[in-house]
Amino acid sequence: STPSPGAFTFKSYEVIKFVYYRSQTQSSKMQVKMEPSGKFSPLNNEFLLTLNFKCFEAPELGLNENIEDERKLLIESTIIGRFAFMNVKDLNAIPDFFYTNALAILFPLRSVYLL
């Protein structure tokens, strides 16, 4: 049987950066920032998804206050996931559901590195 259009397989991942800073306080406020980016290779039908992840300790501020200058970096990581497509020859043929699912597959793997 022929795979459905846009069918993909998760091939591998690599943690290329991981930094952990121990907090000196017992703050319960955290802020998470994720920056995904990707690159499709039509030669081998692969998509490389890069996920930059940062976790900050945030000060006790009101909801409308700017915390950019007041937060402290606790965790920073960069992970790359490699996905292979069955019937995709160019970037425009990648279905929208791939991006959500690929992030859902890759995101928990950055936590495995902590263990």
C-alpha positions as CSV (number, residue, x, y, z in Angstrom):
1,S,0.0,0.0,0.0
2,T,1.1,3.6,-0.7
3,P,1.7,5.9,2.3
4,S,-0.7,8.8,2.7
5,P,0.4,12.2,1.3
6,G,2.6,13.9,3.9
7,A,3.3,10.7,5.9
8,F,6.5,11.2,7.9
9,T,8.8,9.3,10.2
10,F,10.8,10.5,13.1
11,K,14.4,9.4,12.4
12,S,16.6,10.8,15.2
13,Y,17.4,13.7,17.4
14,E,20.5,15.4,18.9
15,V,20.9,17.8,21.8
16,I,23.5,20.2,20.5
17,K,23.4,22.6,23.4
18,F,22.3,22.3,27.1
19,V,23.0,24.8,29.9
20,Y,21.5,24.7,33.4
21,Y,21.9,27.4,36.0
22,R,21.0,26.6,39.5
23,S,18.6,29.2,41.0
24,Q,19.6,30.9,44.2
25,T,16.0,31.7,45.1
26,Q,12.8,29.8,45.5
27,S,10.7,31.6,42.9
28,S,7.6,29.9,41.7
29,K,7.3,32.2,38.7
30,M,8.8,30.8,35.5
31,Q,8.7,31.9,31.9
32,V,9.3,29.6,29.0
33,K,10.4,30.7,25.5
34,M,10.4,28.3,22.5
35,E,11.8,29.2,19.1
36,P,11.3,26.5,16.4
37,S,12.8,26.7,13.0
38,G,13.3,24.2,10.2
39,K,14.9,23.3,6.9
40,F,13.6,20.9,4.3
41,S,16.0,19.0,2.0
42,P,14.3,17.8,-1.2
43,L,17.4,15.7,-2.1
44,N,16.7,13.2,0.7
45,N,13.1,14.2,1.6
46,E,14.1,15.2,5.2
47,F,13.1,18.0,7.4
48,L,15.5,19.2,10.2
49,L,13.6,20.8,13.0
50,T,15.6,23.0,15.4
51,L,14.0,23.8,18.7
52,N,15.6,26.5,20.9
53,F,14.2,26.3,24.4
54,K,14.8,28.8,27.3
55,C,13.3,28.8,30.8
56,F,13.6,31.9,33.0
57,E,13.0,32.6,36.6
58,A,10.7,35.6,36.6
59,P,10.3,38.2,39.3
60,E,7.1,38.9,41.0
61,L,5.6,41.6,38.7
62,G,2.1,42.5,37.6
63,L,0.6,41.0,34.5
64,N,1.3,44.1,32.4
65,E,4.8,44.8,33.5
66,N,7.9,44.1,31.3
67,I,10.1,41.3,32.8
68,E,12.7,41.2,30.0
69,D,15.3,43.0,32.1
70,E,14.4,41.3,35.4
71,R,14.4,37.6,34.5
72,K,17.2,35.1,35.1
73,L,18.0,32.3,32.7
74,L,17.7,28.9,34.3
75,I,17.8,26.4,31.4
76,E,18.8,26.8,27.8
77,S,18.8,24.0,25.2
78,T,18.9,23.5,21.5
79,I,17.7,20.2,20.0
80,I,17.5,19.1,16.4
81,G,15.1,16.5,15.2
82,R,15.3,14.7,11.8
83,F,12.1,13.7,10.1
84,A,11.8,11.8,6.8
85,F,8.9,12.1,4.4
86,M,7.5,9.4,2.1
87,N,5.7,11.4,-0.6
88,V,6.9,15.0,-0.3
89,K,9.2,16.6,-2.8
90,D,9.1,20.2,-1.8
91,L,8.4,22.4,1.2
92,N,5.0,23.5,0.0
93,A,3.8,19.9,-0.1
94,I,4.4,19.4,3.7
95,P,1.0,19.3,5.4
96,D,0.2,21.8,8.2
97,F,-0.3,18.9,10.7
98,F,3.4,18.0,10.4
99,Y,4.6,21.2,12.2
100,T,2.4,20.7,15.3
101,N,3.1,17.0,15.5
102,A,6.8,17.3,14.9
103,L,7.1,19.8,17.8
104,A,5.0,17.5,20.0
105,I,7.4,14.7,19.3
106,L,10.6,16.7,19.8
107,F,9.6,18.9,22.8
108,P,9.6,16.1,25.4
109,L,13.0,14.8,24.3
110,R,14.7,17.9,25.6
111,S,13.5,16.8,29.1
112,V,15.0,13.4,28.7
113,Y,18.4,15.1,28.6
114,L,17.8,16.4,32.1
115,L,17.5,12.9,33.6
